[in-house]
């Protein structure tokens, strides 16, 4: 059997190097996405050593785009957007326009075509979904009015980029430098005709999805879920996401990204959307990693030496230009300064959609390779700088609160006097804290509710937290491995902690943090493997329950009870 298999080599080395660099980034308290991009640089053609197959990496990246956009659609919530549409919609559009114009100005100064400048500017205008959501979650800011505005802003940006992916192939043919001189010479009529055909296909696809897919997809998933096979359900979800994306491209000439996004958005309407998101998350994460690795392979690090001024100018547009524009826009809508500062900090980076736009620009032949290198450099540097930007935003907010407390600023009615960035906290004590609201956590919470036991739930999924709060439950949004999240849940005053997360290593970290906050806390956790059980016990748990052991114990007890009765 031959072992020279480029596909397996590319995947194996991509995962291995991405893991090592992602782990290093996490140790340095940086987003893992930075490590994945650097892993791509290491296995790319611009650095010595192993070079992954570029064509295979591009196809794997395409699959990553499909699953990435499918995940965005699965988490797209009309409610989140409607809550903040008055600021998120005009604010995001205005900020995109400002950042795009700044990018086009820089492109013009470097002698690029208008078409290349447009794609370059758009790539600098949109923030990273992954980086933004994780940054807000880590700081317990996702479930605040400021956090909702940032999420709504992000949704509008994502939607705008989805529209851009549809329009850019048409605009690239008619704009100067787009590579289609005949179309360019035809003028407005050619543009209108091309746009008409494109929008006609998109409208037909969207109509089919909302008229047929909205009814068929939830019905199909419900039937598959009724079979009781987890792998078959997961396969059905993936078949829907990838199949619709491919069908949209083949039958309607629509991008994979748009097809996958709409598939996820329609699936969101199903009551099984949470299960679909949870079951497909590992595969979506895996291909997202390969996507970032493949993007990193395109980056030529020598651009930092060859074009240092252009790199600094690009970074300035991302971190200063569009953030300052967002700050001014939010203040113009009469929101408080801490909200404006948080929104500005949230948008001071670029990520997934920027890479998708760059890939599109290169495939259309309108974006020079220098543009790709500048966007990638700007992304890596802005993500590296993002923790510092948030730290600065936190300091500015604290200074404002001190001024308010000292009476330097008069209290006034309305949003300007509201502490909009205060995370949700639990008052009182002697309650039970449940970490994780999955299948096990839900059963635990239901049992505690039946006994009228005061319960606080800690969960990382915003939709679940909102559902819990609407049903009268006390829920904290965030990763319980962070001490501030446990403090917000009132662990120091709690009587018991039940850790229902499936990851044994994460459970051990949560147990250790909780034990530090409350030495007298009664801690019970779950485990899947013997090694996890020992690790969680060493971390400070009073008892660890492993499903297989408990099932065996109950079965043996039942057999012994029947034998004694006989």
N, C-alpha and C positions, 0 to 999 in steps of 0.2 A: 504494500500500500504506500503510495507516494506521500511524503510529509511536507512537500513544498506547496502549501496551500495559502495563497495571498490573503484570502478572505479571513481564514482562521487566524493567521498571523496578525493581520490588521486589528481584528477584534481583540485578540488575546493581549497584544502589546498595548493597544489603546486602553483597555480596562486596567492593566497592570500599572502602566505609567500614570494614568489618571488617578488611580487609587493612591499611589505614593505621593503625588503632588497635591491631590486633594486633602490627604491626611496632613501634609506639611502646612498647607494653607489654614486648615482648621486649628492646628497647633499654634499658629501665629495669629489666631483670632481674625482670619480673613475669610470671606465667602469661598466655599469650595470651588465655585465657578472659576476663580482665578487659577487654582491648581489645575483644573481641567484644560483651560486655555494654554497654560504653560506646558502641560503634557503634550498638547498638540504641537507646540513649537519644537519640543525635544524630538518627536518622531517625524517632524516635517522635513521638507527638502532643504531648508535653509540652515540646518544644524548638522554636525557630523554624526555618524553612527547609523543605526537602523532608520530607514525611511519607509513609512507605510505607503501602501498603494493609494495614490491620490484619487483615482477613478472609483475604487471601491469605497474609499472614505467619503467621497461625495454622495454616493448612493446611500450609504449608512446615514449620512447627515440628512438626506431627504426624508428617510424614515423617521429620523429624530424630529424633523420639522413637523411631520404629520402627527406624531404622538404628542409633541409639545403643544401644537395648536388644538389638538383634541382635548388635552388637559385644560387649556385655557377656556375652551367652550364648556367643559364640564363644570367649571367654577364660575362661569359668567352668570351673574345674578341681576335680573331686572330691578329687583328691590334695592340693591346697593346703589345702582345708578340713579334710580328715581328719587332716592332720599337726598341726593346732593346734585341733581341735574342743573340746578340754577347757577352753581358755581363751577362744577366739573366740566360741563359741556362747553360753555363759552371760554372758560379758562384754559382748558386743554387745547382747544382749537387755536386760540390766540398764541399760546406758548409754542405750539407746533409751527405756526407761521413765522414767529420771530426766530426760533432756532433754525428753521429751514433757510430763511433769508440770510442769517449769519453764516451758515454753512455754504450757501451759494456764493456769498461775498468772498469767502476764503478760497473757494474753488475758482472763482473768476480771477482773483489775484494770482493764482498759480497757473492760469491759462487753460483751464479745463472747459469743456463744452457745457452749454446750459443744461443738457440732459444729464450729464455726469454730475454737475453741481446740484441739480434737483435731488438726485438719489443720495448724494453725499449729505446734503442738508437734512433730508428726511431721516437718514440713519442717525444723525446726531440729535434728533428732536425727541426720540422715544426712549423712555426709561426701561430698565430690565424688570420684567414681572417677578422673576425669581429673587433678585437682590432686594427689590422694594418690599415684597411681602415678608421675606425673612427678617429684614431690618426692622420693620414695624412690629412684627410678632415678638422678636427678641426683646424689644423695649416696652412691651405691653401697651402699644399705641394703636394696634389694629382696630380695637373695639372702642375707639373714641371718635368724636365728631371729626377731628382732624384726620384720623386714620381713615374714616369713611370717605372723606373728601379725596384723600390721596388714592384710595382704591378706585373710586369713581373716575377720577382724573386718568388713572391708568387704563381703565376699561375704555374710556373715550379714545385714548391714544392707540390702544390695540385695535379698536374698530376702525380708526382712521388709517392705520397701517394695512389692515385687511383690504380696505377700499383702494389704498395706494397700490397694493400688489395686483389688483385687478386693472387699474388704470395705467400703470407705468409701462407695460409692454406696448400699449397703444400710443402713449405720449412719446415714448422713446423713438418711435418711427417718424414722428412729425417735428419734434424739436430739433433745432440745429445741433449737429453732432450726434444725432440719434442713429445714424447709419443707414437711413432710408431717404435718399435725396429726392426720389420721385414722390414719396409721400409728403416730404417737406415742401416740395414745390406745389403740390396740389392745394395747400393752404387749408383754410377752415373747413371746406366741404369734406375733404378727406378725413380730417380729424373727427368731425361730427358723425360721418358715416361709420368710422371705425369704433367710436364710442358707442354709437347706437347698436351696432352688432354685438359689441362686448357686453353692454348693459342688458341687451335682450337675452343673451345666454345666461347671464348671472340671475336676472329676474326669473327666467324659466326654472333654473336650478333651485333658487330660494323658494319659489312657489311650490315646486314639487316636494321640497323638504317639509314645508310648513303644512301643506294640504295632506300629503300622503305620509311622509316620514313621521310627523308629529303624532299620528295615530298608530302607524304600523310598528315603529321602533319600540315604544313602551309596551305595546301588546306582545310583541315578540319576546322581549326580555322577561316579561312576566311569565310567559309560557316556559321559557328555558329555566328560569329560577324555580319554577314548580317541579322540575325534574329532580332537583336536589343535588346536581353535580356542579361543584365549584369550578372545576376546570372547564366544563362546557359553558358555564355562564361567562367566565373570563374570555374564553375563545369567542363567544358571541359578541361581547363588547368590542374586542379587537377587530373582529370581522366587520362590524358595523363602522367603526372609525376609519380603518384603513381602506375598507371596500368602498365606502362613500367617497373618500378622498380620491381614490383612483378612478372611480366612475365619474366623478365631477370633472376630472382632468380629461378623460377620454371622450365622454359624451357631450360635455358642455364647454370644453376648452377653458375650464376654471382651474385656478391654481390648487395644488394639493393642500396648501395652507388654509384657503377659504373653505374647501370641502370638509377638511377635518374639523375646523372651527364650528361650522354649522352642524356637523354630526354630533359633536360634543354638546352644543347648545340645545339641540333637540333632545338629546339623551338626558339633559339636565331636568327636563319636564317630567321624567319618570320618577316614581317613588323609589326606584332602585338606583338612583343616580349616585348616592353615597357608596353603595356596595360596588357599583361599577368603577367609581374613582379609586376606592381602596384596593380592589382586586387587580387593577391594571397599573397601579402606581409603580411597582418595581420595574415593570418593563418600560414604562414611560421614563422613569428616572435613568434606566440603563441606556436607552437610546438618546436621551437628552445629553448624557455624558459624552457619548460618541459624537453627537452634534457639536458640542463645544470643542472636543478634541480635533475634529475635522476643521473647524474654523481656525483653531490655533495653528494647524498645519499650513494655513495660508499666510500666516504672519511672518514677515521678514524682519527680524530684530534689528538689522542694520539700519532701518529707517530712523531709529533713535539717534544714530550718529550722522546719517546722511541728511536728514531733514529735521534737526532739533527744533527750529523755529516753527515749522509747520505742525509738529507734534504738540508743542506748547500752545499754539493758537487753537488747535483742535480741542485740546483739553480745557482751555479757557472757555470755549463756546459751551462745552458740556457742563462744566462745574460752575462757571460764573455767569455766562451769557443766558442760558435758558433758565437757570435757577433764579437769577435776578429778575427775569421776565415773569416767572411764576410768582415771585414775592410781590412784585408790583401789582400783578393782576389780582391776587388774593386780597391785598390791601385795598385795591380799588373797589372791591365788593364789600368793604367795611367789615372784614373779619379781623380778629385780633392778631397782634404781631406774632404770637407763638404759633398760631395756625399757619401764617404765611411762612414763617421760618421752617416749620416742619415740612410743608409742601415743597419748599425750595430744596431742602436737604434730600427729600425723597427722590427728587428728579435729577439729582446731580450725578447721574451715571447712565450708561447705555448698555444694552445687552442683546437678548435673543432676536428681536425684530430688526435690530441694526444689522446683525449678521445675515439675516434672511434677505434684507434689502441689498446688502453688499453682494451677496451671491447672485441675486437677480441682476444687479447692475453689471457684473462681470459677464454673466451669460448673455446679456443683451449687447455686450460690447460697447457700452457707453461710459462705464466707470473705469478709469485707469487703475492699474495695479497699485499705484501710489495712494489712491483713495482707499483701497482696501486696507493697506498697511496703516494709514492714518486712523481709520475707524477702529481697527483692532487695537492699535496702540492707545487710542483714546478710551476704549472700553476697559482695557486692562488697568490703565492708570487711574481712571475714574472709580472703578470698583475698589482698587487698592486704597484710594483716598476717601471712600464713602464712610468708613467708621469715624475718621477724623471729622468729616463734614457733619455727621450726626452728633458727635461730641460737641462741636462748636454750636450747633443748633440747641442742644441741651443746655449749654452754658448761657446762651442768649435768653432762652426761656426762663432759666432760673433767675437771671438778672431782672427780667421783667416782673416776675412774681415778687421779688424782693422790693422792687419799686412800688408795686401795688400794695404790699403789706406795710410799707413805710409811709404810704399816703402820697407818694410822689405823683401817682396817677389817680384821678378821681374815679370812683366806682360809678358806673353808668349802667342803665338797663340795656338788655340786648346782648348779643353775642360778644361784644367787645369787653365785657366784664367777666366773662365765663372762663373758668379754667378748663379749656377744651381738650387739653392733652393729658388730663389726669387719668391714669389707668384704673380700672374697676378693682375695688378692694372689698374684702369681707370684714364686717364689724361683728363683734361678739366673740363667742368661743364655745368650747365643749361640743364641737360638731365633728362630723366624719368627712374627711377629704377623700374623694375618689379620683384617681389619676387615670384618664382615658375613658372615653365613652363609646367604645366599640361594642362587640357582641357581649363580652364578659362584663365590661363596665356598665352597660345598660341593664343587664340582669341584676347586678349589685345595687344600682341606684333604685330600680323598681322595688327590690326587696326592702331597702331602707325606707323608701317612701311608704310602703305598706305598714311599716312600724312607726311612722311619723318621726323618724330620726332626722334631725337637722343635717343636711348634706350640702357640701360644696363640690362641684365637679370642675376639674381642670382638663381642658381639651384644646388641641391645636387647630381644629377645623372651625373656621368662623361660622359657616352655615349651621353646624351642630350647636355651637354656643348660642347663636341667635334663636334657634328652635327651642333650646332648653329655657332660655329666658322668657320667650313668649309663653311657655307653658308653666311659668312661675318658679322654675328652678334657679338656684344660684350657681352661675357658671363663670369661670375665669378662662380667658383666652391666653394661651401661651404654652411654651415648653416647660414642663415641671422640673427639668434638669437645671433650670436657671433659678438661683435663690430668690430673686425678686418676684418670680411667679409664685413660688411657694409662700412667700411672705404675703403676697396679695390674697392668697387663698386662706390666710389665717392659720397656717400650720403650727405656728408657735402657741396658739391658743386651742388647737384642736385636740380631741381625745384619741382619735384613730386616723390612720392613713391606709387606704387600700390602693395598691398600685396594680392597675389592670392593663398596663401597656404590654404588648406582645414581645417587645425587644428586651431580652434579659440584661444586656449591658446598660441600656438606658435606664431600666428599672433599678439596677444597682446604683447608678449615679443619683437617681432621684431619692432612693432610700438614704444614701449617705448624706445628701444635702439636708433632707428632712430631719435626720437624727441630730445634725449639728444645730438646727433651729429649735428642736424640742426633744431633749434627751428622754423625757418621760412618755413620748408618743408610742402608742401601740401600732406597729407597722406590719401589715400583711401584704404579700406580693404574690404574683404568679410567675411560673417558669415553664419552659418547654423541655429543657435538657438538664441532665444532672449537673453539668458544669455551670449552667446559669443558676441553678438552685444554690450551689455552694457559693457562687460569687455574690448573690443577693444576700444570703445569710451573713457572709463576712462583711458586707457593706452596712449591716446593722438592722436587718429585718428580724422581727420576732418570730415570724412564721412565713414559710414559702410553700405555696401549693402548686404541685405539678399535676396536670390533668391525668396522665397515665397512671401515676401512683394512686391518686384518689379513686379512680375508676377500679383499679385492681383491689384496693382496700375494701371498697363497698361491695364488690362482687364476692370477695372471700368472706366478708361478714355475713352476706346474705346466705351463702352456702352453709356456713357454720350455724347460722340461726335455724335453718331448715333441718340440719342434721340433729341439732339439739332438740328440736320440737318432735322429731321422729323417735 
